[in-house]
Amino acid sequence: MNYLYPIIKADYLQRSRSYAFLITIAVTIYAAWSFVPPPEANYTTLTMFGYKGVYNSAWVGNVTALMSTLVLSLCGFFLVIGGIKKDVDTEVGLIIATTPISNFGYLFSKLFSNFLILLTISGLAFLVGILMFFVRSSGYPFHIGDFLFPYLFMVLPAMFLVSGLAIVAEVFLGRKSILQYLIFFVLFGVLMSNVNSNTKNSMVTVTDALGIRTVFNSVKDKVNTEFNENINNVSLGYVIHKNRTFKTFVWEGVSWDWLFLLSRALWISLTVALVYLSSFFFHRFDFKQAVKKEKKKAQEDFFNAAVPYSGFQKSALPAIIPAYGIFPFIKTELMLMVRKDSKWLWALNIGLWVATLFVPLTFAYSFLLPALLFLQVSRISELTTKEKTNRVHYFTYASYKPLQRMLPAQIIAAFCLLVVLALPVIARLLMASNLMGMLQVLNGSMLIVLLSVCLGILTGSKKLFEILFFALTYIVFQGIPEAHYLGALAFENYAGMMVIILMINALLLIFSFAVRNYQTRNL
């Protein structure tokens, strides 16, 4: 314990004092405010079409807890992952490796610091949820237990599980960030796939990792019993309604039985067990790599070769040719992005790229293209952060016209990469005479690039962009046309959405150049 507390404290303070965390807090407060929509709003967060619960203490408390579980489970993984990598990059891990702390002790301290970060955000959502009850409620009494118990039994175990999964992913997948994201995306989909299961037995309760199904079943039982309905599905998330007429009902909350509480303890124990298992495979900051015999022999031959020294000859040096254009920068940025990940990932990219040529256009536009673009998250996220990560920003900021050459080159290179990946869909849209769709693909691709550039410049970290990009992709897969950043083919207000995204792009571009200009002048 003497070694655990300093690591937990230092890690928590280091993360909580970053600009990315402050922005995350601001986004959390705004999101928690929207979890309980006003009565006249055209959207709901806990949706049974045609029915809506009155804003009593139980409804507001459980809805905010459900939305906190969904959003923080979805985005929290990206927020907390990277703690071990941070120790590697800063070489703090080399100091930790010399201490008597065990592998499990170190990983458990990282697990607990991850949990504290998510607990801080959950606590803010909890407080905002209570505030929203007094803002939205109409005369119903306040019961603190209706807020406290859902957070204790759903949000906290889910945050602990996500914190543990982030540790396991870092131990077993190392720096393969895109593989970490893909596996978590699939796992999250599996955990959410059976939340509407109507089967009621002990095994179903135990396998409900996030605890959402228990609340869903309670709400469905209330509506089906009171209105003699047969509702089987409940939606969690932002759903837009054209018809705002709802039948209201009074729901008094969930009866938390002993089996559900035992299942929460089992998931927490499973998380600790996974972290303990990971400790046996933890590298403990030892990165010695075996050198191949051929490579080693080639190096020995190179250094042992006798090279006669004939003196310094200035005439033998190549002529100095000044080049002040941005094309060499664009080429360099493209090469850095292309060579960023392993060959197997490019094989997957090429496979999806070819698939967009042959699958139905709607499916390629709405699902395959967003998936293909999301696979570039590790490349795009480092556009404006790699200089600080590799500690060369002092040189780049002091170079010749960095604002007119470096930053535009990064934006152009990333945009060209995304356009090349989207070429099959763009060509098919043009063949279908859908010019608006083609323009929106370009517009949405630029949005992703400028989001990365702006957030990277502002926070100096890639985390916030990765979280937002993942959230945007998840929303696209949920089939919400109003939130499809590439535009939905069936969306009626196509032109209006394109104008909004175009305006956002312009603001992001202006803000990025303004902040980078300040940074280059105030190193």
VEXMIRO-558254 format. One record per residue (C-alpha): residue in one letter; chain; x, y, z. Coordinates in Angstrom, 3 decimals, padded with zeros to 6 digits. Example, Ala and Ser with C-alpha at 12.3 -4.5 7.8 and 13.67 -1.06 7.14 Angstrom:
<site a, A, <012.300, -004.500, 007.800>> <site s, A, <013.670, -001.060, 007.140>> 
This chain:
<site m, A, <000.000, 000.000, 000.000>> <site n, A, <002.944, 002.336, 000.603>> <site y, A, <003.719, 002.129, -003.125>> <site l, A, <000.163, 002.039, -004.448>> <site y, A, <-001.103, 005.318, -003.030>> <site p, A, <001.612, 007.575, -004.554>> <site i, A, <001.119, 006.000, -007.992>> <site i, A, <-002.670, 006.354, -007.811>> <site k, A, <-002.450, 009.943, -006.581>> <site a, A, <000.163, 011.021, -009.131>> <site d, A, <-001.652, 009.345, -012.023>> <site y, A, <-005.012, 010.857, -011.061>> <site l, A, <-003.607, 014.354, -010.625>> <site q, A, <-001.663, 014.157, -013.881>> <site r, A, <-004.785, 013.213, -015.855>> <site s, A, <-007.251, 015.464, -014.065>> <site r, A, <-005.098, 018.561, -014.592>> <site s, A, <-004.963, 018.220, -018.374>> <site y, A, <-006.899, 020.410, -020.809>> <site a, A, <-008.495, 017.313, -022.309>> <site f, A, <-009.980, 016.392, -018.924>> <site l, A, <-011.335, 019.898, -018.394>> <site i, A, <-012.997, 019.814, -021.807>> <site t, A, <-014.364, 016.359, -020.997>> <site i, A, <-015.859, 017.755, -017.779>> <site a, A, <-017.545, 020.564, -019.708>> <site v, A, <-018.925, 018.096, -022.266>> <site t, A, <-020.124, 015.823, -019.427>> <site i, A, <-022.067, 018.633, -017.748>> <site y, A, <-023.732, 019.557, -021.036>> <site a, A, <-024.501, 015.912, -021.843>> <site a, A, <-025.914, 015.245, -018.360>> <site w, A, <-028.123, 018.323, -018.798>> <site s, A, <-029.541, 016.803, -021.991>> <site f, A, <-030.181, 013.380, -020.409>> <site v, A, <-033.512, 014.685, -019.125>> <site p, A, <-035.116, 016.554, -022.060>> <site p, A, <-037.674, 019.302, -021.405>> <site p, A, <-041.332, 018.332, -021.951>> <site e, A, <-041.520, 020.292, -025.230>> <site a, A, <-038.337, 018.714, -026.653>> <site n, A, <-038.571, 016.622, -029.824>> <site y, A, <-036.249, 013.915, -028.504>> <site t, A, <-036.202, 011.333, -025.725>> <site t, A, <-033.374, 009.417, -024.087>> <site l, A, <-035.294, 006.422, -022.734>> <site t, A, <-037.742, 005.599, -025.475>> <site m, A, <-040.815, 003.404, -025.776>> <site f, A, <-042.632, 004.730, -028.793>> <site g, A, <-045.890, 006.285, -027.662>> <site y, A, <-045.098, 006.237, -023.946>> <site k, A, <-043.068, 008.378, -021.590>> <site g, A, <-042.620, 008.300, -017.843>> <site v, A, <-043.483, 011.306, -015.735>> <site y, A, <-040.515, 013.158, -014.288>> <site n, A, <-040.674, 011.816, -010.788>> <site s, A, <-037.589, 011.007, -008.729>> <site a, A, <-037.354, 007.384, -009.865>> <site w, A, <-037.614, 008.191, -013.581>> <site v, A, <-035.094, 011.052, -013.578>> <site g, A, <-032.649, 009.160, -011.350>> <site n, A, <-032.714, 005.974, -013.406>> <site v, A, <-032.653, 007.746, -016.789>> <site t, A, <-029.585, 009.781, -015.832>> <site a, A, <-027.924, 006.652, -014.450>> <site l, A, <-028.724, 004.672, -017.604>> <site m, A, <-027.411, 007.404, -019.891>> <site s, A, <-024.300, 007.836, -017.740>> <site t, A, <-023.681, 004.092, -017.959>> <site l, A, <-024.115, 004.101, -021.736>> <site v, A, <-022.072, 007.224, -022.514>> <site l, A, <-019.262, 006.636, -020.016>> <site s, A, <-018.968, 002.957, -020.901>> <site l, A, <-018.798, 003.940, -024.547>> <site c, A, <-016.357, 006.839, -024.235>> <site g, A, <-014.685, 006.108, -020.908>> <site f, A, <-012.488, 003.399, -022.404>> <site f, A, <-010.868, 005.941, -024.730>> <site l, A, <-010.541, 008.448, -021.915>> <site v, A, <-008.622, 006.213, -019.498>> <site i, A, <-006.646, 003.945, -021.793>> <site g, A, <-003.012, 004.912, -022.207>> <site g, A, <-001.910, 005.125, -018.576>> <site i, A, <000.779, 002.480, -019.008>> <site k, A, <001.838, 003.976, -022.351>> <site k, A, <002.231, 007.346, -020.641>> <site d, A, <004.672, 005.822, -018.146>> <site v, A, <006.577, 004.264, -021.044>> <site d, A, <006.783, 007.504, -023.023>> <site t, A, <007.838, 009.602, -020.042>> <site e, A, <010.242, 006.847, -018.853>> <site v, A, <008.650, 006.947, -015.407>> <site g, A, <008.077, 003.229, -015.854>> <site l, A, <011.825, 002.618, -015.659>> <site i, A, <011.814, 004.082, -012.158>> <site i, A, <008.720, 002.100, -011.173>> <site a, A, <010.337, -001.095, -012.461>> <site t, A, <013.161, -000.717, -009.913>> <site t, A, <010.765, -000.436, -006.950>> <site p, A, <009.536, -003.443, -004.925>> <site i, A, <005.978, -003.009, -006.203>> <site s, A, <004.624, -006.153, -007.838>> <site n, A, <003.201, -006.303, -011.344>> <site f, A, <-000.284, -006.803, -009.954>> <site g, A, <000.188, -003.934, -007.522>> <site y, A, <001.183, -001.585, -010.335>> <site l, A, <-001.657, -002.684, -012.628>> <site f, A, <-004.150, -002.465, -009.772>> <site s, A, <-003.015, 001.094, -009.037>> <site k, A, <-003.601, 001.965, -012.711>> <site l, A, <-006.996, 000.270, -012.555>> <site f, A, <-007.932, 002.312, -009.496>> <site s, A, <-006.718, 005.599, -011.001>> <site n, A, <-008.739, 004.856, -014.153>> <site f, A, <-011.747, 004.195, -011.959>> <site l, A, <-011.258, 007.462, -010.044>> <site i, A, <-011.214, 009.444, -013.295>> <site l, A, <-014.484, 007.860, -014.442>> <site l, A, <-015.885, 008.183, -010.913>> <site t, A, <-015.209, 011.928, -010.975>> <site i, A, <-017.104, 012.301, -014.242>> <site s, A, <-019.928, 010.067, -012.966>> <site g, A, <-020.173, 012.181, -009.817>> <site l, A, <-020.681, 015.313, -011.892>> <site a, A, <-023.379, 013.586, -013.935>> <site f, A, <-024.991, 012.500, -010.650>> <site l, A, <-025.096, 016.066, -009.325>> <site v, A, <-026.417, 017.449, -012.613>> <site g, A, <-029.093, 014.725, -012.601>> <site i, A, <-030.306, 015.869, -009.182>> <site l, A, <-030.358, 019.460, -010.427>> <site m, A, <-032.353, 018.418, -013.481>> <site f, A, <-034.988, 016.805, -011.240>> <site f, A, <-035.727, 020.154, -009.610>> <site v, A, <-035.685, 021.888, -013.010>> <site r, A, <-037.872, 019.401, -014.902>> <site s, A, <-040.070, 017.869, -012.182>> <site s, A, <-043.586, 019.132, -011.590>> <site g, A, <-044.419, 018.621, -007.939>> <site y, A, <-043.148, 015.095, -007.326>> <site p, A, <-041.221, 014.497, -004.068>> <site f, A, <-037.451, 014.077, -004.117>> <site h, A, <-035.969, 010.778, -002.890>> <site i, A, <-032.176, 010.615, -002.809>> <site g, A, <-032.263, 006.815, -002.966>> <site d, A, <-033.809, 006.954, -006.449>> <site f, A, <-030.605, 008.635, -007.630>> <site l, A, <-028.068, 006.977, -005.356>> <site f, A, <-028.962, 003.306, -005.870>> <site p, A, <-028.941, 003.325, -009.716>> <site y, A, <-025.498, 004.951, -009.684>> <site l, A, <-024.181, 002.540, -007.062>> <site f, A, <-025.567, -000.589, -008.718>> <site m, A, <-025.165, 000.305, -012.410>> <site v, A, <-022.762, 003.154, -013.083>> <site l, A, <-019.987, 002.307, -010.620>> <site p, A, <-019.661, -001.414, -011.531>> <site a, A, <-019.734, -000.510, -015.231>> <site m, A, <-016.984, 002.104, -014.745>> <site f, A, <-014.889, -000.423, -012.830>> <site l, A, <-015.299, -002.938, -015.652>> <site v, A, <-014.310, -000.385, -018.310>> <site s, A, <-011.274, 000.638, -016.237>> <site g, A, <-010.162, -002.973, -016.027>> <site l, A, <-010.693, -003.619, -019.726>> <site a, A, <-008.453, -000.641, -020.509>> <site i, A, <-005.661, -002.199, -018.416>> <site v, A, <-006.070, -005.624, -020.024>> <site a, A, <-006.046, -004.075, -023.505>> <site e, A, <-002.803, -002.211, -022.812>> <site v, A, <-001.051, -005.280, -021.412>> <site f, A, <-001.973, -007.713, -024.172>> <site l, A, <-002.181, -005.370, -027.182>> <site g, A, <000.554, -002.905, -026.283>> <site r, A, <000.756, -000.024, -028.752>> <site k, A, <-001.721, -001.531, -031.222>> <site s, A, <-004.257, 001.158, -030.451>> <site i, A, <-006.548, 000.555, -033.408>> <site l, A, <-006.822, -003.128, -032.451>> <site q, A, <-007.689, -002.086, -028.902>> <site y, A, <-010.465, 000.148, -030.208>> <site l, A, <-011.875, -002.449, -032.597>> <site i, A, <-011.989, -005.195, -029.969>> <site f, A, <-013.636, -002.882, -027.446>> <site f, A, <-016.138, -001.713, -030.069>> <site v, A, <-017.122, -005.326, -030.765>> <site l, A, <-017.230, -006.178, -027.053>> <site f, A, <-019.399, -003.165, -026.297>> <site g, A, <-021.754, -004.199, -029.086>> <site v, A, <-021.999, -007.680, -027.573>> <site l, A, <-022.750, -006.267, -024.113>> <site m, A, <-025.505, -004.049, -025.559>> <site s, A, <-026.922, -006.640, -027.953>> <site n, A, <-029.209, -008.396, -025.457>> <site v, A, <-030.371, -005.516, -023.257>> <site n, A, <-033.909, -005.984, -024.607>> <site s, A, <-034.031, -009.695, -023.871>> <site n, A, <-037.363, -010.636, -022.309>> <site t, A, <-036.028, -013.874, -020.838>> <site k, A, <-036.043, -013.749, -017.055>> <site n, A, <-033.743, -016.183, -015.296>> <site s, A, <-030.692, -016.051, -013.084>> <site m, A, <-028.195, -016.499, -015.943>> <site v, A, <-029.650, -013.559, -017.904>> <site t, A, <-029.323, -011.324, -014.842>> <site v, A, <-025.739, -012.389, -014.220>> <site t, A, <-024.687, -011.809, -017.838>> <site d, A, <-026.133, -008.270, -017.846>> <site a, A, <-022.731, -006.622, -017.425>> <site l, A, <-023.983, -003.025, -017.494>> <site g, A, <-027.197, -003.642, -015.566>> <site i, A, <-029.313, -001.936, -018.214>> <site r, A, <-031.557, -004.914, -018.951>> <site t, A, <-032.913, -004.994, -015.407>> <site v, A, <-034.215, -001.423, -015.668>> <site f, A, <-035.582, -002.037, -019.158>> <site n, A, <-037.575, -005.067, -017.991>> <site s, A, <-039.004, -003.106, -015.060>> <site v, A, <-040.162, -000.260, -017.334>> <site k, A, <-041.619, -002.669, -019.916>> <site d, A, <-043.499, -004.598, -017.232>> <site k, A, <-045.019, -001.361, -015.936>> <site v, A, <-046.223, -000.184, -019.364>> <site n, A, <-047.413, -003.598, -020.541>> <site t, A, <-049.372, -004.161, -017.342>> <site e, A, <-050.928, -000.709, -017.064>> <site f, A, <-051.829, -000.234, -020.742>> <site n, A, <-052.271, -003.884, -021.746>> <site e, A, <-049.490, -003.584, -024.316>> <site n, A, <-046.898, -006.030, -025.600>> <site i, A, <-043.824, -003.787, -025.857>> <site n, A, <-040.615, -005.772, -026.255>> <site n, A, <-038.055, -003.086, -027.081>> <site v, A, <-036.818, -000.038, -025.236>> <site s, A, <-034.274, 002.332, -026.790>> <site l, A, <-031.570, 004.058, -024.795>> <site g, A, <-030.028, 007.122, -026.399>> <site y, A, <-031.102, 010.237, -028.225>> <site v, A, <-034.133, 009.499, -030.425>> <site i, A, <-035.799, 012.245, -032.484>> <site h, A, <-039.614, 012.179, -032.679>> <site k, A, <-041.788, 013.850, -035.269>> <site n, A, <-044.933, 013.008, -033.309>> <site r, A, <-044.636, 014.466, -029.812>> <site t, A, <-047.832, 012.917, -028.421>> <site f, A, <-047.099, 010.471, -025.597>> <site k, A, <-049.101, 008.567, -023.035>> <site t, A, <-047.559, 009.134, -019.625>> <site f, A, <-047.202, 006.695, -016.744>> <site v, A, <-045.838, 006.807, -013.211>> <site w, A, <-042.909, 004.447, -012.652>> <site e, A, <-041.637, 003.924, -009.106>> <site g, A, <-038.236, 002.461, -009.949>> <site v, A, <-036.541, -000.941, -009.791>> <site s, A, <-036.726, -003.438, -006.967>> <site w, A, <-033.068, -004.391, -006.584>> <site d, A, <-033.020, -008.075, -005.675>> <site w, A, <-030.138, -010.031, -004.164>> <site l, A, <-029.339, -011.796, -007.449>> <site f, A, <-028.734, -008.491, -009.238>> <site l, A, <-026.499, -007.239, -006.424>> <site l, A, <-024.575, -010.526, -006.480>> <site s, A, <-024.090, -010.184, -010.230>> <site r, A, <-022.521, -006.726, -009.712>> <site a, A, <-020.078, -008.237, -007.218>> <site l, A, <-019.273, -011.024, -009.695>> <site w, A, <-018.449, -008.547, -012.489>> <site i, A, <-016.220, -006.536, -010.161>> <site s, A, <-014.462, -009.734, -009.089>> <site l, A, <-014.063, -010.786, -012.726>> <site t, A, <-012.451, -007.427, -013.510>> <site v, A, <-009.924, -007.843, -010.683>> <site a, A, <-009.251, -011.407, -011.832>> <site l, A, <-008.553, -010.243, -015.399>> <site v, A, <-006.122, -007.610, -014.149>> <site y, A, <-004.428, -010.214, -011.936>> <site l, A, <-004.103, -012.555, -014.917>> <site s, A, <-002.649, -009.713, -016.980>> <site s, A, <000.069, -009.187, -014.363>> <site f, A, <001.692, -012.467, -015.425>> <site f, A, <002.085, -011.105, -018.974>> <site f, A, <003.024, -007.535, -018.048>> <site h, A, <006.345, -006.475, -019.588>> <site r, A, <007.383, -004.383, -016.550>> <site f, A, <008.962, -001.865, -018.921>> <site d, A, <011.521, -004.344, -020.272>> <site f, A, <011.583, -003.866, -024.045>> <site k, A, <014.718, -005.788, -025.035>> <site q, A, <014.253, -007.182, -028.517>> <site a, A, <016.189, -010.043, -030.019>> <site v, A, <018.206, -008.905, -033.011>> <site k, A, <018.109, -011.190, -035.989>> <site k, A, <021.420, -012.806, -036.833>> <site e, A, <021.407, -011.467, -040.370>> <site k, A, <020.761, -007.919, -039.241>> <site k, A, <023.339, -008.178, -036.484>> <site k, A, <025.926, -009.547, -038.881>> <site a, A, <025.198, -006.756, -041.370>> <site q, A, <025.707, -004.165, -038.647>> <site e, A, <028.991, -005.767, -037.587>> <site d, A, <030.227, -005.855, -041.164>> <site f, A, <029.328, -002.191, -041.579>> <site f, A, <031.172, -001.030, -038.480>> <site n, A, <034.170, -003.303, -039.012>> <site a, A, <034.673, -002.337, -042.617>> <site a, A, <037.829, -000.296, -043.172>> <site v, A, <036.896, 002.893, -045.004>> <site p, A, <039.903, 004.940, -046.132>> <site y, A, <039.647, 008.609, -045.197>> <site s, A, <040.405, 010.858, -048.128>> <site g, A, <039.776, 014.169, -046.396>> <site f, A, <036.847, 016.594, -046.485>> <site q, A, <035.863, 017.679, -049.970>> <site k, A, <033.327, 020.481, -050.183>> <site s, A, <032.897, 019.988, -053.909>> <site a, A, <031.578, 016.447, -053.310>> <site l, A, <028.630, 017.707, -051.263>> <site p, A, <025.287, 018.196, -053.039>> <site a, A, <024.283, 021.728, -053.873>> <site i, A, <021.955, 023.530, -051.444>> <site i, A, <018.627, 024.158, -053.115>> <site p, A, <016.151, 026.160, -051.000>> <site a, A, <012.585, 024.783, -051.056>> <site y, A, <009.913, 026.877, -049.381>> <site g, A, <006.808, 025.102, -050.717>> <site i, A, <004.476, 022.855, -048.759>> <site f, A, <004.529, 019.868, -051.120>> <site p, A, <007.474, 018.174, -049.349>> <site f, A, <005.547, 018.540, -046.092>> <site i, A, <002.413, 017.038, -047.637>> <site k, A, <004.434, 014.091, -048.939>> <site t, A, <006.079, 013.588, -045.541>> <site e, A, <002.764, 013.733, -043.679>> <site l, A, <001.222, 011.223, -046.072>> <site m, A, <004.155, 008.844, -045.651>> <site l, A, <003.925, 009.124, -041.866>> <site m, A, <000.227, 008.255, -041.929>> <site v, A, <000.577, 005.424, -044.451>> <site r, A, <003.397, 003.812, -042.481>> <site k, A, <001.710, 004.350, -039.125>> <site d, A, <000.087, 000.941, -038.601>> <site s, A, <000.876, -002.649, -039.453>> <site k, A, <000.273, -004.349, -042.794>> <site w, A, <-002.657, -006.433, -041.537>> <site l, A, <-004.603, -003.236, -040.871>> <site w, A, <-003.966, -002.037, -044.416>> <site a, A, <-005.217, -005.409, -045.633>> <site l, A, <-008.437, -004.774, -043.691>> <site n, A, <-008.644, -001.240, -045.112>> <site i, A, <-008.212, -002.506, -048.659>> <site g, A, <-010.835, -005.185, -048.059>> <site l, A, <-013.385, -002.611, -046.901>> <site w, A, <-012.373, -000.264, -049.720>> <site v, A, <-013.087, -002.977, -052.297>> <site a, A, <-016.322, -003.936, -050.531>> <site t, A, <-017.658, -000.384, -050.920>> <site l, A, <-017.540, -000.954, -054.690>> <site f, A, <-019.901, -003.924, -054.684>> <site v, A, <-022.289, -003.730, -051.720>> <site p, A, <-025.516, -001.690, -052.057>> <site l, A, <-024.752, 002.017, -052.101>> <site t, A, <-026.900, 002.796, -049.047>> <site f, A, <-025.073, 000.208, -046.955>> <site a, A, <-021.657, 001.336, -048.218>> <site y, A, <-022.504, 004.992, -047.526>> <site s, A, <-024.109, 004.504, -044.113>> <site f, A, <-021.942, 001.761, -042.578>> <site l, A, <-018.868, 000.615, -044.504>> <site l, A, <-017.507, 004.089, -045.234>> <site p, A, <-017.832, 005.310, -041.587>> <site a, A, <-016.167, 002.065, -040.448>> <site l, A, <-013.355, 002.529, -042.973>> <site l, A, <-012.790, 006.116, -041.874>> <site f, A, <-012.812, 005.132, -038.201>> <site l, A, <-010.029, 002.631, -038.860>> <site q, A, <-007.817, 005.645, -039.581>> <site v, A, <-008.348, 007.085, -036.101>> <site s, A, <-004.801, 006.366, -034.928>> <site r, A, <-003.401, 008.071, -038.040>> <site i, A, <-005.648, 011.126, -038.013>> <site s, A, <-005.551, 011.675, -034.247>> <site e, A, <-001.814, 012.460, -034.228>> <site l, A, <-001.857, 015.102, -036.959>> <site t, A, <-001.024, 018.032, -034.686>> <site t, A, <000.112, 016.226, -031.528>> <site k, A, <003.055, 014.164, -032.758>> <site e, A, <005.429, 017.136, -032.606>> <site k, A, <004.839, 017.565, -028.882>> <site t, A, <004.754, 013.823, -028.285>> <site n, A, <008.190, 013.450, -029.864>> <site r, A, <009.403, 016.762, -028.398>> <site v, A, <010.314, 018.371, -031.703>> <site h, A, <007.742, 021.175, -031.597>> <site y, A, <010.481, 023.626, -030.649>> <site f, A, <012.036, 023.016, -034.059>> <site t, A, <008.798, 022.964, -036.067>> <site y, A, <007.440, 026.133, -034.473>> <site a, A, <010.717, 027.926, -035.182>> <site s, A, <010.888, 026.782, -038.808>> <site y, A, <010.199, 028.979, -041.828>> <site k, A, <006.490, 029.996, -041.882>> <site p, A, <005.086, 027.032, -039.920>> <site l, A, <001.592, 028.504, -040.024>> <site q, A, <001.583, 028.827, -043.810>> <site r, A, <003.325, 025.512, -044.574>> <site m, A, <003.230, 022.950, -041.757>> <site l, A, <-000.390, 023.196, -040.604>> <site p, A, <-001.940, 023.423, -044.117>> <site a, A, <000.197, 020.457, -045.194>> <site q, A, <-001.118, 018.356, -042.310>> <site i, A, <-004.723, 019.232, -043.136>> <site i, A, <-004.304, 018.621, -046.866>> <site a, A, <-002.486, 015.300, -046.370>> <site a, A, <-005.117, 013.908, -043.996>> <site f, A, <-007.970, 015.100, -046.207>> <site c, A, <-006.370, 013.496, -049.278>> <site l, A, <-006.023, 010.192, -047.412>> <site l, A, <-009.694, 010.149, -046.399>> <site v, A, <-010.827, 011.155, -049.900>> <site v, A, <-008.828, 008.314, -051.464>> <site l, A, <-010.458, 005.876, -049.020>> <site a, A, <-013.888, 007.290, -049.898>> <site l, A, <-013.297, 007.296, -053.686>> <site p, A, <-015.482, 004.238, -054.453>> <site v, A, <-018.463, 005.770, -052.642>> <site i, A, <-017.809, 009.187, -054.220>> <site a, A, <-017.666, 007.659, -057.697>> <site r, A, <-020.878, 005.679, -057.152>> <site l, A, <-022.674, 008.791, -055.872>> <site l, A, <-021.599, 010.701, -058.982>> <site m, A, <-022.780, 007.843, -061.193>> <site a, A, <-026.134, 008.007, -059.400>> <site s, A, <-026.228, 011.793, -060.043>> <site n, A, <-026.207, 012.420, -056.290>> <site l, A, <-024.008, 015.508, -056.221>> <site m, A, <-025.191, 016.513, -052.739>> <site g, A, <-024.180, 013.150, -051.344>> <site m, A, <-020.734, 013.428, -052.876>> <site l, A, <-020.251, 016.934, -051.474>> <site q, A, <-021.376, 015.778, -048.042>> <site v, A, <-018.798, 012.951, -048.053>> <site l, A, <-016.112, 015.544, -048.724>> <site n, A, <-017.633, 017.860, -046.141>> <site g, A, <-017.796, 015.124, -043.488>> <site s, A, <-014.255, 013.965, -044.218>> <site m, A, <-013.010, 017.512, -043.720>> <site l, A, <-014.971, 017.672, -040.442>> <site i, A, <-013.054, 014.665, -039.098>> <site v, A, <-009.714, 016.160, -040.145>> <site l, A, <-010.445, 019.591, -038.668>> <site l, A, <-011.788, 018.066, -035.433>> <site s, A, <-008.489, 016.223, -035.017>> <site v, A, <-006.462, 019.320, -035.856>> <site c, A, <-008.425, 021.669, -033.602>> <site l, A, <-008.657, 019.361, -030.575>> <site g, A, <-005.035, 018.301, -030.961>> <site i, A, <-003.840, 021.911, -031.022>> <site l, A, <-006.099, 022.923, -028.142>> <site t, A, <-005.421, 020.017, -025.765>> <site g, A, <-002.046, 018.703, -026.935>> <site s, A, <-003.546, 015.214, -026.694>> <site k, A, <-005.279, 012.882, -029.103>> <site k, A, <-007.678, 011.391, -026.544>> <site l, A, <-010.528, 013.844, -026.861>> <site f, A, <-010.652, 013.468, -030.636>> <site e, A, <-010.609, 009.671, -030.357>> <site i, A, <-013.527, 009.804, -027.927>> <site l, A, <-015.579, 012.117, -030.155>> <site f, A, <-014.753, 010.172, -033.316>> <site f, A, <-015.780, 006.921, -031.659>> <site a, A, <-019.009, 008.517, -030.418>> <site l, A, <-019.787, 009.888, -033.901>> <site t, A, <-019.178, 006.472, -035.454>> <site y, A, <-021.358, 004.749, -032.867>> <site i, A, <-024.172, 007.236, -033.502>> <site v, A, <-023.891, 006.570, -037.242>> <site f, A, <-024.223, 002.830, -036.627>> <site q, A, <-027.330, 003.486, -034.528>> <site g, A, <-029.008, 004.828, -037.664>> <site i, A, <-029.729, 008.381, -036.487>> <site p, A, <-029.797, 010.416, -039.738>> <site e, A, <-029.728, 013.789, -037.958>> <site a, A, <-026.333, 012.923, -036.414>> <site h, A, <-024.703, 011.264, -039.455>> <site y, A, <-021.640, 013.412, -040.067>> <site l, A, <-021.399, 012.145, -043.667>> <site g, A, <-025.066, 012.818, -044.266>> <site a, A, <-027.758, 010.153, -044.558>> <site l, A, <-029.130, 009.324, -048.016>> <site a, A, <-032.680, 009.173, -046.679>> <site f, A, <-032.421, 012.381, -044.661>> <site e, A, <-034.823, 015.061, -045.845>> <site n, A, <-032.924, 018.170, -044.723>> <site y, A, <-029.771, 017.257, -046.646>> <site a, A, <-028.755, 020.763, -047.689>> <site g, A, <-029.359, 022.235, -044.238>> <site m, A, <-027.169, 019.641, -042.578>> <site m, A, <-024.393, 020.216, -045.109>> <site v, A, <-024.456, 023.959, -044.454>> <site i, A, <-024.259, 023.383, -040.689>> <site i, A, <-021.250, 021.071, -041.021>> <site l, A, <-019.632, 023.506, -043.462>> <site m, A, <-020.002, 026.300, -040.917>> <site i, A, <-018.540, 024.078, -038.195>> <site n, A, <-015.601, 023.307, -040.475>> <site a, A, <-014.981, 027.007, -041.060>> <site l, A, <-015.050, 027.747, -037.321>> <site l, A, <-012.714, 024.848, -036.553>> <site l, A, <-010.293, 025.984, -039.248>> <site i, A, <-010.207, 029.598, -038.036>> <site f, A, <-009.846, 028.545, -034.406>> <site s, A, <-007.042, 026.078, -035.234>> <site f, A, <-004.983, 028.681, -037.059>> <site a, A, <-005.568, 031.273, -034.339>> <site v, A, <-004.436, 028.978, -031.518>> <site r, A, <-001.464, 027.611, -033.455>> <site n, A, <-000.427, 031.168, -034.311>> <site y, A, <-000.434, 031.987, -030.598>> <site q, A, <001.557, 028.845, -029.801>> <site t, A, <004.251, 029.555, -032.379>> <site r, A, <004.712, 033.079, -031.026>> <site n, A, <004.703, 032.069, -027.349>> <site l, A, <006.830, 028.934, -027.031>> 
